[in-house]
Structures are given as structure tokens and as C-alpha cells.
């Protein structure tokens, strides 16, 4: 179905978002791709704190488009690719296409400035601009209908970066199947020990709203939020530590 037709049908028939968000990927005989182009771009235009030089990405847009073409023309094969190959592909795709979305509309103060004012219809996360094979997807499709549905991996919330200041830092290297486990562990540890993202003490946790929005994901294999957070903190977290949440800044995660 054409992207615009799909959008009109969902809106005009008042179908709930979840019913319109089925994701179908065609059969593929492709082999896992190398993410070297993306790795080079990240090392050049993202600093150690995860802040992005969007003007640099604009200057390097031909290289970025070359990498996105690789993603578009390589459909993950769920039977032949390892779980790590698939997950690295989708995390890199989410982050790279988010960069493309920003530079297409640059300058913007926030990703939320992109799109319209009808939630779940024309927000930036519902723009179907991502081509995989012959199908078009939006960022919500990748995060919620592919990654969260297919992978039992809450640490993806510390790897997917939607260009906001309160997001986890954009890692300045590509995710790879060989190093995925250590990369996700490093992202989680960095996220929880960053005082701008979370404030941690033994008896009080003031957490990113990611922990509220995706609470069910973090509790899949953990007895409590306190227990989950305590795995990654330098401070010992009490089982009954009180929990609050920080305001979420949607300001662009841009280098100044």
C-alpha cells in the first residue's frame, strides 16, 4: 500500500495506531552488511558526549545517503542472519535515518518541530520515509513493531537515539554483531551514570522518563526498576529506593 494511502485510511476510518502498524518485510537472501560507512560518519561528526555536528552530516550527505542505500537494499534475513546481525542492523538504521530526517529539515530546534500537530498521524516518528526493499516505514515501525517485538532486549532504549538532548548519547561508532553485547552494556552504564540523564543515590532515583515510558520492557527479566537500575550504577541502590522522573528535554542534541 502506498504510504499516503495507508495514512489516509488509518486516519479516516479512525483505526487505532496499533492496527495500522503491521510490518511486513519481504523474503531476503541477503548477507549481513558492513556498517563501515556509518562508522566513519559517526567518528567524524559525533563527539565523545554523543553530541552531533549536523552541519558536518549535511556536508557529508552523499556518504550518508550511500550508507542508507545499503540499508535500503539489504533486507535482514531472519533465518540466516544471527540475532546480533539483525539487531545491529536495526539500531544503526534507526539512528542513521533519524540523522537524515533532521538534516532534511535543518535547522530545527527539536525533532518535534518536524511534522504536524496530530499525534500518531503526522508526528516525526510517523513519517514514512524509510525504504527497506520496496516497502516504506517510519521510525515507530522500526522501534516498536520490529525491534521491541522481535528482540527481548530492553537495552535498546539506551542505543536508539531520537536526536533529543535527554536521549541516550549517540555512540560515535556503529553497532556491530561482534561487539553488540559489550556496546549495549557500555551504553546502559553510561546512561545511568550520567547526572544529566539520571540522578542516582542509595535511597532516591530520579530517572529518565524512558524508565517510565518503557517500564514493562525493563521489568521483563528484572524484579523491579530499582533492581534493574542497580545493575549499572556506581552507587548501591536500595530495593525500596523512592523513584521520581526528570523532565525530558526535546532540544536537539547538537554540538554548539
N, C-alpha and C positions, 0 to 999 in steps of 0.2 A: 504494500500500500504506500502511496506517495506520502511523504512527511506531512504536507499541508492538509491532505485529505484525512489522514489519521487524526490530526489535531482537531479539525473541524467536527469530525464525527464524535470524538470524545467529548467535546465541549457542548455540541448542540443536543446530544442525547443525554447529557448530564450523567455520563457514566463515571463512576469513581475512578480515581487515578490508577489504582492497582489493577483494575480490569482492563485498562488501556496500555498497560506497560509490559505486556508479554514480549519476551525477547527470543527471537529465532535466529540462530546462526547457521548458515548453510554448511553442508559437509565440506571437509577440507582435507587435502593430502599434504598440506604444507609442513615444512620443518620449522622448528623454533628459529627465530631471527636473532641476530646480534643487535644489541642496543648501543653500539659504539657511537653512532651519530648523536644520539640523545645524551650519552655520557659526556661527549666532547662539549656539547652545548651547555650542559649543567655546570661543568667545571669552569667554563668561561664566563657564564652570566649569572651564577648563583654563588653568594658568599657563604662563609662558614656558619653564619647565623640563619641561613635559609632565605635571605632577602634577595629579591630578583632585580636584575637590570633589564627592564622591559625594553628600553631603547636598544640595548645590545641585541636582544632577541629579534627586534624589528630589523636591525641591520643584518642579522644572520637568518632572515626569514626563509631564504632559499634552502638553507641547510635544514631548518626546522621542517619545512614542507617536504623535503626529501625523506626525513625520518617518518613523518606522518603518512606519506605514501607507502612506506614499507609496512607500517601497521595496517593501513587500509587494505593492502594487497596480500596480507598474510593472516589468514583466519586460524586461530588456535584449534588444534585437533585434540579433542578431549580424550581420545583413546591412545594416541601416540605420544602426545606431549606429557611430560611429567607435571604433577601438580605445581611444582615450583616454577617451571617454564610458563605455565598458564598464568599463574598469579603475578609473576614479574611482568609479563606482557600487559595485563590489565591495569596494574598500578602505574606503570610507565605511560600507558595510553591515556589514563585519566589525567595525569599530571601534564603530559605534553599537549593534549587537546585543550586543557584549561589555559595553558600559556597562549595557544593560538587564539582562543576566544578573547582573551584580554587584549592581545596586540591588534586584533581586528577592530577593536573599539577604542583603542588607546588614543588620547589619555582619558582615564577614568579614575575616580577616587575610590571606587569599590566595585567588585564584581556584581553587586546588587544593582548597580546603575544600568546594567545591561539587561535588556528585555523589558517587559511591561509590568503592569500592576495587578494582574490576575494570578494569584498563587497557583502553582501546578499546571498552568496553561502556558504562560509566556514568561516565566522566570528564566534566568540564565541557565539553570540546570535542566530546563525542559526544551531547549533549542536543539532541534535535530540537525546537527551539523557534522556529526562524526560518521564517516563512512568506513564500514568494515565489510569487505566484499562488495556486494551490490545493495546492501541494506544501510539505512541511516539510523543513528542512535543519538541519544542525548546523554549528558553526564549522569543523570539519575539512573538511566538504564545500566550504565557501566557499574556504578557503585551499588545500587540496591538490587537490581534484577540479574546481575551477573556475579559480581564479587561476593556480596553478602549472602546470596542464595546458594552459590556453588562452593564456597570455601568457609570452613568453620575457623575463622581467623580474625579475632577482634583487633589484633594489632594493625590491621589495615587502616584503622582510624587514625593511626599516627604516621601513616605513609601517604594517604590521599590528601592532596593539598588544593583547596579551592580558592587560592590567591588572597586569602584574608590574613590579617595580622594575628588573629587569635588561632589560626590553624597551626598544626604542627609545622615545623620548619621543612621547607622543600630541600630534600637531600641533594647535595651537589655532586651526585654520581647516580648513574642509572641503577635500578634494581636488576639483579641477575639471579638466575636459578641457583648458581653455585654458592652465592653468598646471601641468599634471601633470608635465611633464618637469623644470621648474625645482624643483618641490616635491620630487620624488624625489631630485634631485641634492642639494638642501639637507638632506634627511633623512639621506642617506648621509654627507655631510660632517660633519654634526653628530654622528652616531653614532660615527664613527671617531675624532673629536677630543674626545670626552667621556671623561675619565680614569676615570669610574665605570663605563663600559661597555667600554673598551679601553685598554690601556697600550701606547703605540707608541714605539719607538726605532728607530734605523737597523738594528741587528742583532738586535733582540728584539721579538717581537709577542706580547703576552698578550691574547688576543682573547675576545670574547663567544663563548659556545658556539653561538650562531647560525651562526657560521662553520664549526663542526664539523658540526652537525646538517644543514646545507644546503650542504655543501661542493660537491656536484655542481652545484647551481644557480649558484654563483659561478664555477665553472670552465667553464661553457658557452661563454663568449666571452673567457676570460682564461687565460693560460698557467699561472698559479699563484695561490695565495692571496696571496702576497707582492705580486704584480703587481696583483691586484685591490684590495687594501687600499691600496697605494701611490698609487692614483688620487685618493684622498680625504684623504690625510694631509698635515699641515703639515711633517712630517719625511720626508726621503727614505728609503725602505725598501730595504734591500739585497736582492738576489734570493735570497740564501741565509740571510736572517734566520731565526732559530730561532722556532718557533711553540709557544705554550702557550695554555691556556684558563682563563678566570676561572670561579669558582663562579657559578652562576646563582641570583639571588635571586628567589623567587616571592612575596615580600611585596607587598602591594597598593601600587600606585602612587598613593597617596593624599596629598593635601595635609595637612599637620599644623597 
